[in-house]
């Protein structure tokens, strides 16, 4: 007679090689798809990173085969390097202004074109065009604008009676950094604009209409309804701008090469000169690690602050 009330025997769990084989068969295709990218990342990112750590403990000049171990000498030298601290301060200025400026301007332009006014495609193309151009082209164009002899900026100031403001913009240590920064912000705003414009497509218009019915003005609707729904987009764009600001190199080097009198020297240009002009690969590797650490810490701190503000 069949026994009533007894549960059927539980299936046995596959263990050992059979279980491993089943897992491998399940994820084999995914592994082979990920493997090429993983190899490239390891060869061009992970290996150079650990190699830089090794070089930072040597005095290698990049030419001779021997690499003498010097311990923490490069790090001690870094603490007393006035030019490094000056470059770091310029980088901080660049990061702060170069992050806030494109965020504000890009978001403003995106909101203005949110409802797709007449000429939407033209304006979108024009705003994004600087992002397509290379940094060298941008440097050349803005070099012409800033030219003290035939530049349109000085000519425009002279034409409206503000000739006392005319100057050699890239040759004046007091304004050169900000002149280069404006050119970089002009190039970055197009990217920020496009990202915000895409993010605005997911903003609920029903909430905005509800706020209008409650009597909220345009600024209140923007601050309390639109911006909170763009928080994730703001996080991503800000993190990218922060990382790009700490590692900025190309446009500064193309326009001023860190001059005049090191007035536009940032950490990346200083690192380049130490490595390929002074042939101090060991010290340059130490500086590169500083850039990496600062970028990582700044990004993590920003994300944590944003998460705390949203909780």
DOPA-687045 format. One record per residue (C-alpha): residue in one letter; x, y, z. Coordinates in steps of 0.02 Angstrom, whole numbers, plus 32768, in hexadecimal, padded with zeros to 4 digits. Layout:
<recs>
<rec sefi="a" east="X" north="Y" up="Z"/>
...
</recs>
This chain:
<recs>
<rec sefi="x" east="8000" north="8000" up="8000"/>
<rec sefi="x" east="803B" north="80AE" up="7FD7"/>
<rec sefi="x" east="806D" north="8116" up="806B"/>
<rec sefi="x" east="8003" north="81B0" up="807F"/>
<rec sefi="x" east="8046" north="8256" up="80C2"/>
<rec sefi="x" east="80FD" north="8238" up="809C"/>
<rec sefi="x" east="8155" north="82BF" up="8036"/>
<rec sefi="x" east="81AB" north="8287" up="7F97"/>
<rec sefi="x" east="8266" north="8273" up="7FA5"/>
<rec sefi="x" east="82C6" north="8315" up="7F89"/>
<rec sefi="x" east="832C" north="831B" up="7EE9"/>
<rec sefi="x" east="83E2" north="8304" up="7F03"/>
<rec sefi="x" east="8451" north="839C" up="7EE4"/>
<rec sefi="x" east="84D3" north="838B" up="7E60"/>
<rec sefi="x" east="857E" north="83A5" up="7EAA"/>
<rec sefi="x" east="8630" north="8394" up="7E78"/>
<rec sefi="x" east="8664" north="8391" up="7DC2"/>
<rec sefi="x" east="85B1" north="837D" up="7D85"/>
<rec sefi="x" east="857D" north="8420" up="7DD9"/>
<rec sefi="x" east="8615" north="847C" up="7D98"/>
<rec sefi="x" east="85F6" north="843B" up="7CEA"/>
<rec sefi="x" east="8543" north="8476" up="7CF0"/>
<rec sefi="x" east="8576" north="8524" up="7D27"/>
<rec sefi="x" east="85FA" north="852D" up="7C9E"/>
<rec sefi="x" east="857D" north="84F7" up="7C19"/>
<rec sefi="x" east="8505" north="857D" up="7C55"/>
<rec sefi="x" east="857F" north="860F" up="7C55"/>
<rec sefi="x" east="85FA" north="85D8" up="7BCF"/>
<rec sefi="x" east="85B6" north="8649" up="7B47"/>
<rec sefi="x" east="85B3" north="86E1" up="7BBB"/>
<rec sefi="x" east="8667" north="86BE" up="7BF1"/>
<rec sefi="x" east="86A7" north="86BB" up="7B3D"/>
<rec sefi="x" east="864B" north="875D" up="7B17"/>
<rec sefi="x" east="8698" north="87B4" up="7BAE"/>
<rec sefi="x" east="8747" north="876A" up="7B99"/>
<rec sefi="x" east="8787" north="87DD" up="7B0B"/>
<rec sefi="x" east="8754" north="887B" up="7B68"/>
<rec sefi="x" east="879F" north="8837" up="7C08"/>
<rec sefi="x" east="8844" north="8811" up="7BB2"/>
<rec sefi="x" east="884C" north="88BF" up="7B65"/>
<rec sefi="x" east="8824" north="890F" up="7C0D"/>
<rec sefi="x" east="88A9" north="88A9" up="7C64"/>
<rec sefi="x" east="892F" north="88CF" up="7BE2"/>
<rec sefi="x" east="890D" north="8989" up="7BCD"/>
<rec sefi="x" east="88CA" north="89B9" up="7C79"/>
<rec sefi="x" east="88F3" north="8941" up="7D06"/>
<rec sefi="x" east="89A5" north="8916" up="7CD0"/>
<rec sefi="x" east="89DA" north="89CC" up="7CB1"/>
<rec sefi="x" east="898E" north="89FE" up="7D58"/>
<rec sefi="x" east="89F6" north="8982" up="7DBB"/>
<rec sefi="x" east="8A8D" north="89AB" up="7D50"/>
<rec sefi="x" east="8A79" north="8A62" up="7D80"/>
<rec sefi="x" east="8A76" north="8A31" up="7E36"/>
<rec sefi="x" east="8B1B" north="89D5" up="7E1D"/>
<rec sefi="x" east="8B6A" north="8A67" up="7DBF"/>
<rec sefi="x" east="8B37" north="8AE0" up="7E4A"/>
<rec sefi="x" east="8BB4" north="8A88" up="7EBC"/>
<rec sefi="x" east="8C43" north="8A9C" up="7E40"/>
<rec sefi="x" east="8CA8" north="8B28" up="7DF2"/>
<rec sefi="x" east="8C9C" north="8AE3" up="7D41"/>
<rec sefi="x" east="8CBD" north="8B64" up="7CB9"/>
<rec sefi="x" east="8C63" north="8B06" up="7C2F"/>
<rec sefi="x" east="8D03" north="8AE8" up="7BCB"/>
<rec sefi="x" east="8D7D" north="8A7E" up="7C2D"/>
<rec sefi="x" east="8D4A" north="89C9" up="7C4E"/>
<rec sefi="x" east="8D6F" north="89CC" up="7D09"/>
<rec sefi="x" east="8CE9" north="8A08" up="7D80"/>
<rec sefi="x" east="8D33" north="8A30" up="7E29"/>
<rec sefi="x" east="8CBF" north="8A18" up="7EBC"/>
<rec sefi="x" east="8CB2" north="8AB9" up="7F23"/>
<rec sefi="x" east="8C23" north="8A8D" up="7F98"/>
<rec sefi="x" east="8BB6" north="8B21" up="7FC8"/>
<rec sefi="x" east="8C2F" north="8BA5" up="7F87"/>
<rec sefi="x" east="8BB9" north="8BDB" up="7EFC"/>
<rec sefi="x" east="8B2A" north="8BEE" up="7F76"/>
<rec sefi="x" east="8B95" north="8C54" up="7FEF"/>
<rec sefi="x" east="8BCC" north="8CC3" up="7F5F"/>
<rec sefi="x" east="8B18" north="8CDB" up="7F2B"/>
<rec sefi="x" east="8AE9" north="8D23" up="7FD5"/>
<rec sefi="x" east="8B69" north="8DAF" up="7FC1"/>
<rec sefi="x" east="8B4C" north="8DD1" up="7F08"/>
<rec sefi="x" east="8B05" north="8E82" up="7EFB"/>
<rec sefi="x" east="8ADD" north="8E6E" up="7E43"/>
<rec sefi="x" east="8A77" north="8DD3" up="7E6A"/>
<rec sefi="x" east="8A0C" north="8E30" up="7EE8"/>
<rec sefi="x" east="89F7" north="8EC0" up="7E6F"/>
<rec sefi="x" east="89C1" north="8E45" up="7DE8"/>
<rec sefi="x" east="894B" north="8DF2" up="7E62"/>
<rec sefi="x" east="88FB" north="8E99" up="7E8D"/>
<rec sefi="x" east="88E3" north="8EC0" up="7DD4"/>
<rec sefi="x" east="8895" north="8E14" up="7DBF"/>
<rec sefi="x" east="881C" north="8E34" up="7E4F"/>
<rec sefi="x" east="87E8" north="8ED9" up="7DFF"/>
<rec sefi="x" east="87D1" north="8E7F" up="7D5B"/>
<rec sefi="x" east="8768" north="8DF5" up="7DA9"/>
<rec sefi="x" east="86F6" north="8E69" up="7E0B"/>
<rec sefi="x" east="86D2" north="8EE7" up="7D80"/>
<rec sefi="x" east="86DF" north="8E67" up="7CF5"/>
<rec sefi="x" east="865C" north="8DFA" up="7D49"/>
<rec sefi="x" east="85DF" north="8E7D" up="7D85"/>
<rec sefi="x" east="85E5" north="8EE6" up="7CE5"/>
<rec sefi="x" east="85B8" north="8E5E" up="7C66"/>
<rec sefi="x" east="8536" north="8E15" up="7CDD"/>
<rec sefi="x" east="84D9" north="8EBA" up="7CED"/>
<rec sefi="x" east="84E7" north="8EEF" up="7C36"/>
<rec sefi="x" east="84C4" north="8E41" up="7BF1"/>
<rec sefi="x" east="842A" north="8E2B" up="7C5F"/>
<rec sefi="x" east="83EA" north="8ED8" up="7C32"/>
<rec sefi="x" east="83FC" north="8EB6" up="7B77"/>
<rec sefi="x" east="83A8" north="8E0C" up="7B8A"/>
<rec sefi="x" east="8313" north="8E59" up="7BE5"/>
<rec sefi="x" east="8302" north="8EE0" up="7B61"/>
<rec sefi="x" east="82F8" north="8E5C" up="7AD7"/>
<rec sefi="x" east="8294" north="8DDF" up="7B3D"/>
<rec sefi="x" east="81F0" north="8E06" up="7AE5"/>
<rec sefi="x" east="8241" north="8DFC" up="7A39"/>
<rec sefi="x" east="8227" north="8EAF" up="79FC"/>
<rec sefi="x" east="823C" north="8EE2" up="7947"/>
<rec sefi="x" east="82EE" north="8EC4" up="790E"/>
<rec sefi="x" east="8308" north="8E3B" up="7991"/>
<rec sefi="x" east="8375" north="8DCF" up="791F"/>
<rec sefi="x" east="83E2" north="8E63" up="78ED"/>
<rec sefi="x" east="83FE" north="8E9C" up="79A0"/>
<rec sefi="x" east="8422" north="8DEB" up="79DC"/>
<rec sefi="x" east="84A3" north="8DD4" up="7953"/>
<rec sefi="x" east="84F6" north="8E7B" up="7975"/>
<rec sefi="x" east="8500" north="8E5E" up="7A30"/>
<rec sefi="x" east="8549" north="8DB0" up="7A1C"/>
<rec sefi="x" east="85C4" north="8DDD" up="7990"/>
<rec sefi="x" east="8655" north="8E0F" up="7A03"/>
<rec sefi="x" east="8653" north="8D61" up="7A50"/>
<rec sefi="x" east="8678" north="8D17" up="79A5"/>
<rec sefi="x" east="8712" north="8D82" up="798A"/>
<rec sefi="x" east="87BC" north="8D48" up="79C7"/>
<rec sefi="x" east="8812" north="8DA4" up="7A54"/>
<rec sefi="x" east="889A" north="8DE0" up="79DE"/>
<rec sefi="x" east="881A" north="8E31" up="796A"/>
<rec sefi="x" east="87C4" north="8E83" up="79FF"/>
<rec sefi="x" east="886D" north="8EC3" up="7A3D"/>
<rec sefi="x" east="8896" north="8F0E" up="7993"/>
<rec sefi="x" east="87EC" north="8F62" up="7980"/>
<rec sefi="x" east="87F1" north="8FAD" up="7A2E"/>
<rec sefi="x" east="88A5" north="8FDE" up="7A15"/>
<rec sefi="x" east="886B" north="9049" up="7983"/>
<rec sefi="x" east="87DF" north="9092" up="79EE"/>
<rec sefi="x" east="8859" north="90C0" up="7A78"/>
<rec sefi="x" east="88E1" north="9102" up="7A03"/>
<rec sefi="x" east="8916" north="91AE" up="7A45"/>
<rec sefi="x" east="892F" north="91F6" up="7996"/>
<rec sefi="x" east="88A2" north="91B7" up="7927"/>
<rec sefi="x" east="8836" north="9154" up="79A1"/>
<rec sefi="x" east="877C" north="917A" up="799A"/>
<rec sefi="x" east="8771" north="9186" up="7A58"/>
<rec sefi="x" east="87E6" north="921B" up="7A65"/>
<rec sefi="x" east="879B" north="9268" up="79C8"/>
<rec sefi="x" east="86EE" north="9257" up="7A12"/>
<rec sefi="x" east="8723" north="92A7" up="7AB5"/>
<rec sefi="x" east="8776" north="9335" up="7A58"/>
<rec sefi="x" east="86DB" north="934D" up="79EE"/>
<rec sefi="x" east="866A" north="9368" up="7A84"/>
<rec sefi="x" east="86E2" north="93DC" up="7ADE"/>
<rec sefi="x" east="872A" north="935C" up="7B58"/>
<rec sefi="x" east="87D9" north="9362" up="7B11"/>
<rec sefi="x" east="8822" north="9368" up="7BC1"/>
<rec sefi="x" east="87EC" north="92B2" up="7BD3"/>
<rec sefi="x" east="884A" north="927A" up="7B38"/>
<rec sefi="x" east="88E3" north="9212" up="7B5C"/>
<rec sefi="x" east="8947" north="917C" up="7B27"/>
<rec sefi="x" east="88CF" north="9100" up="7B75"/>
<rec sefi="x" east="8940" north="9068" up="7B6A"/>
<rec sefi="x" east="89DB" north="90CD" up="7B99"/>
<rec sefi="x" east="8997" north="911C" up="7C37"/>
<rec sefi="x" east="89BA" north="90AC" up="7CD0"/>
<rec sefi="x" east="8923" north="90F5" up="7D2A"/>
<rec sefi="x" east="88A1" north="90C0" up="7CA8"/>
<rec sefi="x" east="88F3" north="9038" up="7C3E"/>
<rec sefi="x" east="88AD" north="8FA8" up="7CA4"/>
<rec sefi="x" east="87FC" north="8FEC" up="7C9A"/>
<rec sefi="x" east="880E" north="900F" up="7BE1"/>
<rec sefi="x" east="883C" north="8F5A" up="7BBF"/>
<rec sefi="x" east="87B3" north="8F21" up="7C34"/>
<rec sefi="x" east="872E" north="8F81" up="7BD3"/>
<rec sefi="x" east="8764" north="8F2A" up="7B33"/>
<rec sefi="x" east="8758" north="8E80" up="7B89"/>
<rec sefi="x" east="86AD" north="8EA8" up="7BD2"/>
<rec sefi="x" east="8670" north="8EDC" up="7B25"/>
<rec sefi="x" east="86A2" north="8E30" up="7AE6"/>
<rec sefi="x" east="8659" north="8DCD" up="7B78"/>
<rec sefi="x" east="85B1" north="8E26" up="7B7F"/>
<rec sefi="x" east="8573" north="8DCD" up="7AE2"/>
<rec sefi="x" east="8589" north="8D22" up="7B32"/>
<rec sefi="x" east="8531" north="8D58" up="7BD2"/>
<rec sefi="x" east="84A5" north="8DA5" up="7B6D"/>
<rec sefi="x" east="8482" north="8D06" up="7B0B"/>
<rec sefi="x" east="8483" north="8C99" up="7BA7"/>
<rec sefi="x" east="840C" north="8D0D" up="7C03"/>
<rec sefi="x" east="839C" north="8D1A" up="7B6B"/>
<rec sefi="x" east="838D" north="8C5E" up="7B68"/>
<rec sefi="x" east="836D" north="8C59" up="7C23"/>
<rec sefi="x" east="82E2" north="8CD9" up="7C15"/>
<rec sefi="x" east="827F" north="8C63" up="7BA7"/>
<rec sefi="x" east="8260" north="8BF8" up="7C42"/>
<rec sefi="x" east="8223" north="8C89" up="7CAE"/>
<rec sefi="x" east="816A" north="8C76" up="7CD6"/>
<rec sefi="x" east="8106" north="8D03" up="7C89"/>
<rec sefi="x" east="8071" north="8CD1" up="7CF5"/>
<rec sefi="x" east="80D2" north="8D05" up="7D91"/>
<rec sefi="x" east="80FF" north="8DAA" up="7D41"/>
<rec sefi="x" east="804B" north="8DCB" up="7D12"/>
<rec sefi="x" east="8015" north="8D9E" up="7DC2"/>
<rec sefi="x" east="8094" north="8E1A" up="7E07"/>
<rec sefi="x" east="804E" north="8EA0" up="7D93"/>
<rec sefi="x" east="7F9F" north="8E7F" up="7DD4"/>
<rec sefi="x" east="7FE3" north="8E92" up="7E85"/>
<rec sefi="x" east="8023" north="8F3F" up="7E58"/>
<rec sefi="x" east="80DE" north="8F19" up="7E4A"/>
<rec sefi="x" east="813E" north="8F93" up="7DDD"/>
<rec sefi="x" east="81BC" north="8F61" up="7D59"/>
<rec sefi="x" east="8252" north="8F63" up="7DCF"/>
<rec sefi="x" east="81F6" north="8EFC" up="7E53"/>
<rec sefi="x" east="81C1" north="8E7C" up="7DD1"/>
<rec sefi="x" east="8273" north="8E71" up="7D91"/>
<rec sefi="x" east="82C3" north="8E60" up="7E3E"/>
<rec sefi="x" east="8244" north="8DF0" up="7E93"/>
<rec sefi="x" east="8201" north="8D87" up="7E03"/>
<rec sefi="x" east="8279" north="8D82" up="7D71"/>
<rec sefi="x" east="8323" north="8D7D" up="7DC6"/>
<rec sefi="x" east="82F8" north="8CF0" up="7E42"/>
<rec sefi="x" east="82C5" north="8C82" up="7DB0"/>
<rec sefi="x" east="836D" north="8CA3" up="7D5E"/>
<rec sefi="x" east="83D3" north="8C73" up="7DF8"/>
<rec sefi="x" east="841C" north="8BD6" up="7DA9"/>
<rec sefi="x" east="844C" north="8C34" up="7D0B"/>
<rec sefi="x" east="849C" north="8CBE" up="7D74"/>
<rec sefi="x" east="8501" north="8C3B" up="7DD3"/>
<rec sefi="x" east="8545" north="8BEB" up="7D36"/>
<rec sefi="x" east="856F" north="8C8E" up="7CDD"/>
<rec sefi="x" east="85C0" north="8CD9" up="7D78"/>
<rec sefi="x" east="862B" north="8C3E" up="7D95"/>
<rec sefi="x" east="8666" north="8C42" up="7CDF"/>
<rec sefi="x" east="868F" north="8CFB" up="7CE9"/>
<rec sefi="x" east="86ED" north="8CE3" up="7D8C"/>
<rec sefi="x" east="8758" north="8C57" up="7D46"/>
<rec sefi="x" east="8777" north="8CB7" up="7CA5"/>
<rec sefi="x" east="87A5" north="8D53" up="7D06"/>
<rec sefi="x" east="8828" north="8CFD" up="7D71"/>
<rec sefi="x" east="8876" north="8CAC" up="7CD8"/>
<rec sefi="x" east="886A" north="8D40" up="7C60"/>
<rec sefi="x" east="8902" north="8D4E" up="7BF0"/>
<rec sefi="x" east="88E7" north="8D60" up="7B35"/>
<rec sefi="x" east="8896" north="8E0B" up="7B26"/>
<rec sefi="x" east="890A" north="8E59" up="7BA8"/>
<rec sefi="x" east="89A5" north="8E14" up="7B54"/>
<rec sefi="x" east="8969" north="8E46" up="7AA6"/>
<rec sefi="x" east="8940" north="8EF9" up="7AD9"/>
<rec sefi="x" east="89C6" north="8F29" up="7B58"/>
<rec sefi="x" east="8A31" north="8E90" up="7B83"/>
<rec sefi="x" east="8A1B" north="8EC3" up="7C38"/>
<rec sefi="x" east="8A58" north="8F75" up="7C21"/>
<rec sefi="x" east="8A6E" north="9004" up="7C34"/>
<rec sefi="x" east="8ADE" north="8FF1" up="7CCC"/>
<rec sefi="x" east="8A82" north="8F4F" up="7CFB"/>
<rec sefi="x" east="89DF" north="8FB1" up="7D0E"/>
<rec sefi="x" east="897B" north="8F29" up="7CB6"/>
<rec sefi="x" east="89E0" north="8E94" up="7CF2"/>
<rec sefi="x" east="896D" north="8E07" up="7D2A"/>
<rec sefi="x" east="899E" north="8D5F" up="7D72"/>
<rec sefi="x" east="8991" north="8D04" up="7CCB"/>
<rec sefi="x" east="8A00" north="8D80" up="7C6C"/>
<rec sefi="x" east="8A7D" north="8D82" up="7CFB"/>
<rec sefi="x" east="8A81" north="8CC4" up="7CFA"/>
<rec sefi="x" east="8A9E" north="8CC2" up="7C3E"/>
<rec sefi="x" east="8B30" north="8D3B" up="7C4B"/>
<rec sefi="x" east="8B80" north="8CD9" up="7CD8"/>
<rec sefi="x" east="8B71" north="8C38" up="7C74"/>
<rec sefi="x" east="8B9D" north="8C6C" up="7BC2"/>
<rec sefi="x" east="8BFB" north="8D10" up="7BD5"/>
<rec sefi="x" east="8C5D" north="8CF5" up="7C75"/>
<rec sefi="x" east="8C66" north="8C37" up="7C5F"/>
<rec sefi="x" east="8C31" north="8C18" up="7D13"/>
<rec sefi="x" east="8BC0" north="8B82" up="7CF6"/>
<rec sefi="x" east="8BC2" north="8B4D" up="7DAD"/>
<rec sefi="x" east="8B87" north="8BF6" up="7DEC"/>
<rec sefi="x" east="8B09" north="8C06" up="7D5E"/>
<rec sefi="x" east="8AC0" north="8B5D" up="7D8E"/>
<rec sefi="x" east="8AAB" north="8B9E" up="7E3F"/>
<rec sefi="x" east="8A4E" north="8C36" up="7DFE"/>
<rec sefi="x" east="89DF" north="8BC9" up="7D92"/>
<rec sefi="x" east="89AD" north="8B66" up="7E2B"/>
<rec sefi="x" east="897F" north="8C09" up="7E80"/>
<rec sefi="x" east="890B" north="8C33" up="7DF0"/>
<rec sefi="x" east="88BB" north="8B88" up="7DFA"/>
<rec sefi="x" east="88A3" north="8B8F" up="7EB7"/>
<rec sefi="x" east="885A" north="8C3F" up="7EB5"/>
<rec sefi="x" east="87E1" north="8C15" up="7E27"/>
<rec sefi="x" east="87A7" north="8B78" up="7E7F"/>
<rec sefi="x" east="8790" north="8BCC" up="7F28"/>
<rec sefi="x" east="8733" north="8C61" up="7EDD"/>
<rec sefi="x" east="86BD" north="8BF1" up="7E7B"/>
<rec sefi="x" east="8697" north="8B81" up="7F10"/>
<rec sefi="x" east="867C" north="8C14" up="7F85"/>
<rec sefi="x" east="8606" north="8C68" up="7F0B"/>
<rec sefi="x" east="85A0" north="8BCA" up="7EF0"/>
<rec sefi="x" east="8595" north="8BAA" up="7FAB"/>
<rec sefi="x" east="855B" north="8C5D" up="7FCB"/>
<rec sefi="x" east="84D7" north="8C4E" up="7F44"/>
<rec sefi="x" east="8499" north="8BA8" up="7F8A"/>
<rec sefi="x" east="8491" north="8BF2" up="8039"/>
<rec sefi="x" east="842F" north="8C86" up="7FF7"/>
<rec sefi="x" east="83B2" north="8C16" up="7FA1"/>
<rec sefi="x" east="8396" north="8BA5" up="8038"/>
</recs>
